[in-house]
Amino acid sequence: MYLLQLENYMLPCLNKEIFGIDCPGCGIQRAISFILEGNFISAFRMFPAIYTIILLIAFLGFSLFFEVKNSFKIKIYLLYLNAGIIIISYIIKMLKIIY
């Protein structure tokens, strides 16, 4: 129900409009709207890195207010983890389109 209302306000992917292919970030807005509706599996299918991005944002917010041992290393690890998931899921998505 809310997804139909949120779709009216979603930004279009310029990469998809100009070049005709998805960008690595395509699906994040829709995944957020799925989470807000409670469709957690659909959110993961739409954008697999959504939960690790939420974890990263939560940790960044937490580390602003509390001292965390090895905070910098944890942030770097989470950034690499997110980048890896985004790249791998993008490659899989592009391979499904090609074949």
N, C-alpha and C positions, 0 to 999 in steps of 0.2 A: 504494500500500500504506500509506504513512505518512499520506496524506490522510485515509483512513478513521479512523485513530486520532486524528488531530488534530481532526477534525470534532466529536468528542465533547467537546472542551474549548473550542470557540469560543463567544464571547459572542454572544448574539442582538442584532439591531439593534432597539433600542427604538422608533425612529421607524417601522420597518416593522411592528412588532407593534401599535403604538398607532394609527397613521394608515393603514397598509396600503401605503405607498410607500417606495421605497428612499431612503436618505439619501446625501449626496455621498460618504461614506466607506464605503458598503456595498461589500464585496468585498475590502477590504484584508487581512483575516485569511486569506481563502482564497487571495489572491494570494501572500501570504507562504508559505503551505503549498505552493503550486505551485512556488515558487522553491526551497524546501527539497527538493522531489522532483526538481528539474531540468526542470520543465515551464515554460520561460521564456516561450514564446508564450502559453500558457494564462494565465500570471500577468498578462501585458500585456492580454489580452482581458478578464480579470476586473476589473482596476483599472489603467488606463493610466498613472497617475502613480506607479506603484510604483518604477520605476527612477530617476526624478528625486528621489523621496523618499529612496531609498537613497543617491543622490549627495549630497543635502543633509545627511543624517545623517553620512556619511563626511567631508564637508568640515567640519562642525561639530566632529567629533571630532579631525580633523587640525589645525584652527585652535586647539584648546585647548592643544596641545603645541608647535606651531610658529608662528612669526610669518609671516603671509601679508600681502603688500601688498594694499591695498584689500579686506581681509577683510570689512568691513561691507557694502560694495557688492555683493560676490559673494553674501553671505548673503541680502541683500534681493532680488537678482536671482533666486536660486534659490527663494526663498519665493514671489515673484510668478509664476515659471514653474510651480511646483507648483499654486498657486491657480488659475492659468489653465487648466492641463490638467484639474484636478479639475472646475472649473465647466463647461468645454466638454464633457468626457466625460459629465458628469451631464445636461446639456441634451440631448445626443444620445441617452442612455439613456432619458430621459423621453419624447422624441419618438418613439422606437421603440415604447414602450409605448402611447402615445396612438394612433399610426397603425398 
